[in-house]
Amino acid sequence: MQLKSSSTSQKQLSFQQFKKEVLQDYKIAVISRECSLLGRREVLTGKAKFGIFGDGKEIPQLAMAKAFKKGDFRSGYYRDQTFMMAIGELTPQQFFAGLYAHPDLKADPMSGGRQMGGHFLTHSLDENGEFKNLTEQYNSTSDISPTAGQMPRMLGIAYASKLFRNIDEVKNPKFSNNGNEISWGTIGNASTSEGLFFETINAAGVLQVPMIISVWDDDYGISVPAKFQTTKESISEILKGFQREEKADGYEIFVVKGWDYPKLIDTYSKASKIAREEHVPVLIHVKDLTQPQGHSTSGSHERYKTKERLVWEKQHDCIAKMRDWIFEFELKDENNNTLKFVESESELIQIEKDAKKLVSQAKREAWNAFLAPVKNQKIRLLNILDNLANKSNHKVFINKLKTELTAVLEPSRKDLLATARKVAVYIRNENSVEKTQLQNWITSYLNSEQHRFSSHLYSQTNKKATNVKEVLPTYNQQADLVDGRIIIKDNFDTIFANNDNVFIFGEDAGNIGDVNQGLVGLQEKYGKLRVSDTGIREATIVGQGIGMALRGLRPIAEIQYLDYLLYALQILSDDLASLHYRTVGTQKAPLIIRTRGHRLEGIWHSGSPMGAIVHLLRGINILVPRNMTKAAGFYNTLLECDEPALIVENLNGYRLKEKLPNNFGEFRTPIGVVETVKEGSDITVVSYGSTLKIVQEVGKDLNQVDIDIEIIDVQSLLPFDINQDIVKSVQKTNRLIIIDEDVPGGASSYILNEVLEKQNAYQYLDSKPVTLTAKSHRPAYGTDGDYFSKPNAEDIFETLYKIMQEVNPSKFKNLY
């Protein structure tokens, strides 16, 4: 490292500043290490469930923190505690609060106890759910545990900087300073074996975005050494083909020892300058790191590391190496005076003692703060139980439970509620004021504590999706009948004209205007950054959208076909769907995913994994419009709210004729609301998507045999029928059938559960509820494959006829 001035006085002043900075860094490293050591003990003593720590990675994280500026974003993984401490966003007490899973954001601002310790974030939203000024703070996106899962979002964060720099209309001082922000990613060396890593690396190289990836390399992935993880045992070696050249874009790649403090600072300084100014992605391979306590608290690394390796790790521990460097450092000034960081080892020993004392105190305070509210409720509950026992015929049993609870010196919320609910069973037939007090305590405590663990799956602001009211499309008196693709295209045209921060991207979305012509001509009109093509890379298409949405943009990520969504399902499920929940409403990514499906022919593109999607993507709105007008209305609705959504457009609807609305961009399809498309009196028929059109056609045929069905379009699977209109229909018809093209037990069973259990429609049924679905296999190819694989018109007719035959067999004779 170079001192900042050549004059003696200024050099000495610069040295004093440098010295202060170095010793402060050393103190942070020691504090972080002590947190790791004590954290492991807390797990082994049972105070915490599990621990995974950043020991061995402290020094490179200090260097990374020095190059990290306000406005930048981190997309890392669960070993970055030193970095978070270095930027001032994590205190030792907060570290332990996270370890104990304290369910209060004030104690554990990382997730309010919802995530395992080691998962870090900063708050992007204010108390009203609105974005803060992200350029005035250090930003960290919420970590997830799945290895390499942080990579796709990292790409999107960096891509947002490119858009902010290159599109004047989206420049916003709240979100970006001319695109100067870097997306900083961290990943363990073994996790670079994941496909998500390589997909992101390739995409960032193509897009040329300001992204810096730090690979923390300690030669192992849990117990598996690098020779089984990575070709040539080196990620930087095998990525040399990505190195940028004079006439070819690519990466800048650095390799640096993880214990070399001055070299690390120099490397990160150079990397940040390249990424920030040139918008070139950078890979920093940080080698020779160690993991002093092994991978996690679930095992010991002595089981799989050789004695020689363990000795080497002790010798090359990054803190020990920094300590030696500090102690040995000497510099001559111009008067030949020797400048040192410390005069004796006692100064370092004192720093270490102070750090241990600070961490130990933080641990105690975090534990006491975690226990205090539970202990207070314990006292209150014991008083209630004491009074109750004196009035109850079950005094012996109540006192036994009371004694057991009293003996628990460090109780959990579970201990309290479990005891109280067991007592409630004993006194179920009694009547007393004390019983009422216990019942009130249980109800109150359940409500208050359940909220701590279950809030914010969806938005709790006035921008919640279900708050957007329906606005119907309007039509000219002689409205033209046009292909559905025209409606979706014209609506997108209006959206882009009225919303500068909306972007759409995906495979074939740009130049040709998507494979079904729903975006035709829009790239030419709005530019290649507003309407853009991507590579074949579904996971990072979704990640690109997540990162953009985290930075205040409104992206629409297009997945060409519904079954291709499976490539991105892990990112959608583990990251996007859980984001608002796991951050307790402090981060949001209102990404819209556009796809198409339900073609009804062939194994590919016609699969209908809706049941899986509904169950795996809780936290995302799942919308299934029956036509393009409904789909367009959903896009308009979603741009009014702040929640993510998946829209499955009807693949065989792009060429079907619809009336041309005259209020594009204005009409809204309500979310969570079903629509009765045909009234009837005999059977309630519930369906959605392509199958609904077949149901409508069959409805006409059924009229010919005197069967009058009521047809309800679900429209929205998540959320589902918030006004409970289906049960009102069943109350009228007393019969229910659910028809869809998912596999048996898929979305139809989900709908059945919603209607029978949540809406209590079972009490109005005079016939067994029925589901009519596709076969268990994917649909075979061709017209016959479709006919024999998915519900066809004759299947639907005969199933409905059979229901009525049971009602009146004399009227409805056997068909065959």
C-alpha angles and dihedrals in degrees: 000000000000124000113235104239140039097212116095098236094044091044091053090047090049090049091053090052090046091049092050091050094048094049091046089052090050090051091051090050092051092046090051092048092049089051089055093049095047091040091060090051091051089056093047091050091052100247090115129034102222139349137204115176144189099236112143093027099073104107100050089048090056089054092048090051091055091058094042112100135192109278092034121116132221121210102180146136140257100286099064099097094121091054092051090049092048093055090047097248099113130048125193090249091053088048091058093040087059091047091053091044094237104194096218125092091213090061098033107025090175096073111330089252095307097113130050113261115276095050108114139194145151125227113261096175133062124226090279094055093253123133117264120220096283094190091065096057142049108258130211122176116222113274124234127201102227106105114256089002089122092062103079093050089048088060092052093050090054093044090056089061089055091052093046090052098045105037116063094195094064098045106127124168089211092063108024147010099221091307094297093136121113126215105223117201131186129193139164117252094244092053090061084079089073120103091232089064095053093042090053094045091054095045094049090050091052094045095041098219133166099263128142117194118195115199110202102209118194094154095249143083100204098301099342115097124224094259088071093042110047137028109252086007089264129093092197091054095053092044094055089106087067092059109121119244135196093268101025132063120232142113136318106228126200129184119198139163112255093225098049100100100183093042091049092053091048092048095049091046091054093044094051092049091053095046096042099045104029101030092231120147116241133203118202113192105200107197138185095040123150138212105215096187098034127245099314144328091280094082150357124262090214085080094068108019121084122239089248091054092049091051090049091050091053091050093047099041103142095228092049090050092049089049091054091047092051093048094047098041116119132168130183118221123209091274089054092250114151115240117202137176093224133011095209141009090251090077091059091044089054092051089051093048092049091049093051091048092049093049093045091052092046090052092052093047092048092050093047091048090049093051101039100080091043092050090050091053090045091058091049093048093047090054090052091048092048092054091043094051091056090057100037133092086219096060094133094055094043092050090050091055090043091053091049091051092046090056091058101092095182103036128186127217087253091058091056098046095042091054094047094048092050090053090050089061092055094051098040093118096043129094122210143124088249091056090053090050091054093047091050091048092051093048093046095045093046091051095047097043098040089057090057089061103032111037129110101030082135131015118294094195130095086265092070109138095239090057093068107099125222119264113188123224114252127213141204114250091254098034115183121240107233139170112278089241089066091057095050091045096048091048092051088049090057092045092054093045092053101036118052092184096059117103132176126197140163145113108325091350095123123042099027095031096244127309092278097043095247091134100032113153095005097106091055089049100043104024139253094283095053095045109023144170121231136191123263095280114120098177093055093041086062091041090050088056095046092053093047092049091050087060098052101267125123107232128181110203113201121212104191098222134012096243090054086064087080089074088063099034095106092054092044093048104037099034116021100032094049099037100096091040099048092047092048089236097311095114132035138181110191093193120166115212114201120199140146134223149134096091092152095220132089136006093270126061091007100070112119109208091166095132091055092045093049092052098041098044104052103152093046124085109242111205127186110184117190095216142011096265089058090045092050089050090054092055090051091049095048093053087060093056138056103231131101120248144184117217117196106199119205106259096205092045100076093084097037116105122251133170112266111243120217098209103066114175091020107071116087130203107212118239118231093016124115123212127220102220095177129019120220143155110221110056135007107228115194122192145131144202121014094346091062091067090055090049090053091052092048089050089066091052092048090055087062090062093043098259114134113196129189111222121207124188110212093204092175125046095180110061097024128209097322091182091052093231095153093065089053088057092048089049086061101040100029090212134088137193127172117203126189140138097242120109119277110285092022128107092333090061090047090053091046091053091049093051100040102036106027097033093034092225091152090085092064098048123113093175135041112274111247136206121201113194144156120280118274092259130070113269115273118238125272136022094301091046089056093046095053096038107046136036108286130191094266092049090052094045094049095045092052091043090053091054090055091043088062088053095048113008093173092059098039106049124194111282095208 
